[in-house]
């Protein structure tokens, strides 16, 4: 659809971030129906659209060629067909979840409130996901930062709800290929890289880890610290592994996750760094001195 618009010198995609959204679809359907007036088309602007009516009018001022309009019409019909297929898949998934819920026992704990009340993203299921997942697992995985209800549904569809297949969290992260594959010879570590894999569960966790980069959470602070030190690819893998451990512990009912926040993580990391510095200074016969107070740090050897 964007290609057909560009061929008619209509640059709607430059002023509207998603032409398959409310404003974009209203305009496209009007164009396919035979309306060409840019001012009339701009009246379809939704109040949440960041672009002004003037910008939309300028983007819709072009030449409407019949061959390109035919292509636009065909692609719009194809888009609608795909949306109907996605809706049919959602109905099938919802029915399968209801069947699994009917066969399961009620969890001991009540379902916690959601972390946020955001609108579902494009192509996400429109039915309520948290309740059946909580009934199946007894926990709410969407409480973990980076994992929304839809991500939790996709992850559980890959790993299942049976935790007995992995005796420990190390077995779980190894199965996901998120654990380092250490090559040791003669007692010396030669390399420590994760094995390339097409594991879909790991891909979901990596995507969740990437989304944490701009959040003010403990996991977000962990990702940013590693990204600065070793680069983003390794930071994504390490954060995905940490997410896998949290998921395993939650499914084992060993953890009810509460985010301590980025500030708490940074303070905890600073404490660990100071402890290591004190130990290293003590081994070398030195002491750490607070430049603001002039006091010698506790635990150091003078």
Buried (B, 14 or more C-beta within 10 A) or exposed (E): BBEBBBBBBBBBBBBBEEBBBBBBBBBBBBBBEEBEEBEEBBEBBEEEBEBEBEBBBBBBEBEBEEEBBEBBBEBBEEBEEEEEEBEEEBEEBBEEBEEBBEEBEEBEEEBEEEBEEEEEEEEBBEBEBBBBBBBBBBBBBBBBBBBBBBBBBBBBEBBEEEBEEBEEBEEBBBBBBBBBEEEEEEEEEEEEEBEEEEBBBBBBBBBBBBBBBEBEBBBBBBBBBBBEEEEBEBBBBBBBBBBBBBBBBBBBBEBEBEBEBBEEBBEEBEEEEBEEBBEEBBEEEBBBBEEEEEEEBEEBEE
